[in-house]
Amino acid sequence: MLPKEKEMEVLEAYDLTKSYRSAAQLCGVDHHTVARLVAARAVGVELKEEPAVRSKVACAFADKVTEWIEHSTGKVRADVCHERLVAMGYTGSERTTRRVVAALKSAYEHEHHRVYKPWITEPGMWLQYDFGTGPVINGVKVVLFCAWLAWSRFRVIIPLCDKSLPSVIAALDRTFRTCGGAPTFVLTDNERTVTDAHIAGVAVRNRTALDVSRYYGVTVATCVPFDPESKGGSESSVKIAKADLCPTEYNLLDDYTSFAELERACEALMSALNSRPHSVTCRMPNDMLAHERAYLHAIPDTPFSAAFGESRRVGWSSVVSFRRARYSVPDRLCDMAVWVREHAGEVIIVAGEGSGAHEVARHRKVGPGQSSITDSHYTHHRDRDPLAPRPRATNDAERAFLALGEGATRYLVEGAALGTRRIGARMAEAVTLASLHGRGPVDAALGIAAMAGRFCEGDLGSILVHGAAAAMVALPPAEHSLSGGTQMWSALGGADEDEEDER
């Protein structure tokens, strides 16, 4: 059967040539076809499609082929039917068999096709959401959360790091606030985030999903499998989002360099989709949303707690474990519950609930087995470096030695690191010398001994004596000197000059 455009071309060629064969040569068809078309036009009727089955040989086996089609619910292949027919004595060609099977399959599908009842939406009633595979950013595959307000056709597209329950709750909260309220029903696919299991075809709800429903005042329902009327809108949103956001050879998009760049692209796409007339309603979704907001109910001022992330308890080392990595939090939160989530390559930690929830830490995501530690989180922590130990006195002798000053501390640390023998006796000697020479000179001598590596017996006393000798070399002021002056010689010199003058 020729297409309608081809039939018109054949008739135009005949009107031009007034010859069946010439028109057939111009159009590349058989001259008998030209004759049938001209005859049908002459009597004012449309040329009907020829029967799909012309072979009388195939008609004898049509009942058997119909049986196979019904047994396979219309899925049996034509080549399989041909092999079985040949074994039963069929002498026709495989081409004829394919035509017979195609015609009988078409009749079966027409008889057993599913009838869909149109879904009449109402303002403020339904919101659908689904997920699509997003682009890959820095080796991480992003998930596109696509929501669709059914009556106004208002679309919301949010990139997520994963499809975990905290991410989904955070996306729903953001969707409700973008729309200006929450609808009565939220329709989604049979995701594990809202469904724990199916029993006799009935979805068993996740307990956390029920808590979210009560918090926002919505009813979460799952789509009917293979039902385009109940999930076609969200799937169309996913299709549009993937076509316009994922870099392919068709849209010539460059790869995204950061998660923030993808977020900006999603915002731009949402603005474009919601500000142009929809093909069905012929109205902009933004205008329809302004009308639908009157039918949406208000939502709480603060997000549901699980939207902040996964619950974790802070250990006594002031860290939480997330995705097999460790992240530090302020030490005041030890042994308290916090919320942890990943967003745009960062790990965000929130403490508190409801209106009191606030962000307490933010880290760059690290790999499994790694740690991200912020020093400012440990305000009450004593810095203990294994390479620079801080001595702590355990008895009176140690306490008296360490009381001499930093030089004594350095002397003990350096001496212990070098394995000095009888270091306790050296410490007692330093305390004794301090009672004779004072703490200051002895502490300075201990510091010099530590820097010079002199921890043997008598080294400390030698350093003290050397320091005292160096101090004696300094000349005192002239007014405090006991040495005789030369003033007496001046009188002698003056007398000699007077005698010379008299002479």
Secondary structure, DSSP 8 states (H G I E B T S, - for coil): ---HHHHHHHHHHHHHH--HHHHHHHHTS-HHHHHHHHHHHHHT-------S---HHHHTTHHHHHHHHHHTTT---HHHHHHHHHHTT--S-HHHHHHHHHHHHHHHHHHH----------TTTEEEEEEEEEEEETTEEEEEEEEEETTTTEEEEEEES---HHHHHHHHHHHHHHHTSB-SEEEE-S-TTTEEEEETTEEEE-HHHHHHHHHHT-EEEE--TT-HHHHHHHHHHHHHHHHHHS--TTT-----SSHHHHHHHHHHHHHHHHTS--TTT-S-HHHHHHHHGGGSB---SS--GGGG-EEEE--TTSEEEETTEEEE--GGGTT-EEEEEEETTEEEEEESSGGG-EEEEEEE---TT-EE--GGG-TT----BTTB------SHHHHHHHTT-HHHHHHHHHHHHTT-TTHHHHHHHHHHHHHHH-HHHHHHHHHHHHHHT--STTHHHHHHHHHHHHHHHS---GGG--S--SHHHHHHHHHHHHHHHH-
